[in-house]
Amino acid sequence: MQISAREVHVFKLWIASRFTSAFDPRL
Protein backbone atom coordinates (compact mmCIF):
# COMPACT_ATOMS: atom_id res chain seq x y z
CA MET A 1 0.00 0.00 0.00
CA GLN A 2 1.38 3.38 -1.02
CA ILE A 3 1.18 6.14 1.57
CA SER A 4 1.85 9.71 0.51
CA ALA A 5 3.96 12.14 2.51
CA ARG A 6 0.88 14.29 3.09
CA GLU A 7 -1.03 11.39 4.64
CA VAL A 8 1.92 10.63 6.93
CA HIS A 9 2.08 14.30 7.94
CA VAL A 10 -1.65 14.44 8.74
CA PHE A 11 -1.38 11.20 10.68
CA LYS A 12 1.50 12.55 12.75
CA LEU A 13 -0.44 15.74 13.49
CA TRP A 14 -3.46 13.66 14.58
CA ILE A 15 -1.34 11.48 16.85
CA ALA A 16 0.38 14.55 18.32
CA SER A 17 -2.95 16.25 19.01
CA ARG A 18 -4.37 13.14 20.67
CA PHE A 19 -1.18 12.67 22.70
CA THR A 20 -0.99 16.26 23.94
CA SER A 21 -4.71 16.51 24.73
CA ALA A 22 -4.43 13.34 26.80
CA PHE A 23 -1.94 15.07 29.09
CA ASP A 24 -3.18 18.68 28.83
CA PRO A 25 -6.82 19.11 29.99
CA ARG A 26 -6.78 22.74 28.85
CA LEU A 27 -6.89 21.70 25.20
Backbone bond lengths (Angstrom), bond angles and torsions (degrees), N, CA, C in turn:
res aa  C-N    CA-C-N  psi(-1)  N-CA   C-N-CA  omega(-1)  CA-C   N-CA-C  phi
1 M - - - 1.469 - - 1.531 109.70 -
2 Q 1.311 116.02 130.01 1.457 120.98 -178.80 1.527 110.63 -90.13
3 I 1.301 116.34 127.25 1.464 121.24 178.52 1.526 108.86 -117.01
4 S 1.320 115.46 125.83 1.461 119.41 -177.47 1.522 110.80 -78.72
5 A 1.321 115.23 161.82 1.467 120.38 -179.46 1.521 110.04 -63.35
6 R 1.336 116.53 -34.60 1.461 120.09 -179.94 1.522 110.55 -64.76
7 E 1.321 117.24 -42.14 1.462 120.41 -179.99 1.523 110.88 -64.08
8 V 1.336 116.41 -39.35 1.462 120.72 177.86 1.523 110.02 -64.09
9 H 1.338 116.60 -40.68 1.456 121.44 -179.40 1.534 110.63 -64.19
10 V 1.316 116.26 -45.65 1.472 120.96 179.13 1.524 110.27 -63.19
11 F 1.319 115.89 -39.79 1.465 120.39 179.89 1.525 110.69 -63.53
12 K 1.339 115.89 -43.04 1.459 120.13 179.09 1.527 110.98 -63.91
13 L 1.331 116.79 -39.88 1.463 120.12 178.60 1.521 110.28 -64.19
14 W 1.348 116.82 -39.71 1.465 121.22 179.91 1.524 110.71 -65.06
15 I 1.328 115.80 -45.22 1.463 120.44 178.58 1.535 110.07 -62.23
16 A 1.319 116.73 -43.58 1.467 120.74 -179.28 1.520 110.74 -63.05
17 S 1.326 117.21 -40.78 1.463 120.12 -179.28 1.524 110.99 -67.86
18 R 1.328 116.68 -39.82 1.464 120.31 177.93 1.525 110.28 -66.63
19 F 1.332 116.56 -39.62 1.457 122.03 -177.40 1.526 110.94 -67.22
20 T 1.330 116.53 -45.42 1.462 120.10 -177.86 1.523 110.73 -70.82
21 S 1.322 118.41 -39.31 1.463 120.82 -179.09 1.525 111.02 -67.30
22 A 1.316 116.46 -25.82 1.463 120.54 179.62 1.528 110.68 -69.65
23 F 1.333 116.37 -26.72 1.459 120.48 -177.57 1.532 112.47 -110.48
24 D 1.334 117.32 -6.24 1.465 120.28 -179.72 1.527 109.42 -126.70
25 P 1.334 118.66 96.71 1.468 122.24 -176.43 1.522 113.41 -65.70
26 R 1.326 117.05 -12.49 1.471 119.11 179.79 1.522 111.73 -72.70
27 L 1.328 117.05 -23.72 1.465 119.85 -176.71 1.509 110.62 -75.55
